[in-house]
Structures are given as C-alpha cells and as structure tokens.
Amino acid sequence: MKRIIQFHIYKGDKYYIAQCVDLPVITQAKTLDALAKNIKEAVELHLEDENLSDFDLEKHPSILANVELSEIYA
C-alpha cells in the first residue's frame, strides 16, 4: 500500500498546474501557496467516502509534489 500521493507541478501560461500521478486529480492556482491548498482540497474531495484500499492507499497518506522548473538553457 502506498503512503504517498504524488503530484507533478508545472507553470502554465498564467497558472501553476498540479497533476496527480496516482489519482485522476488535476488543479490549478495563480500561486504555489494557493495551489498547495487546492491540491489538499481536491484530494480530500476525491477520496471522500471512498475505501482507500481501492486506490492502494494507506490511511492518512502524505502528498509529495515535484515542481518542474523553467528551462535552464535558453
């Protein structure tokens, strides 16, 4: 069972976008702080009233976010 839910974060034209690797969840926000709140809320809503073992998740999983930085060679 997984203890961590992973997200990939990248910058779009106007918003930061977070796409979950483990669940069908995607969210966006103008700042990284707002995005962190959106991620937590989106995961809570997605898993609400669900059996976590159906998603191969342990009770109270953590969220790990990987942030894609802009290109270093331009």
Order of alpha helices (4+ residues) and beta strands (2+ residues): beta-beta-beta-alpha-beta
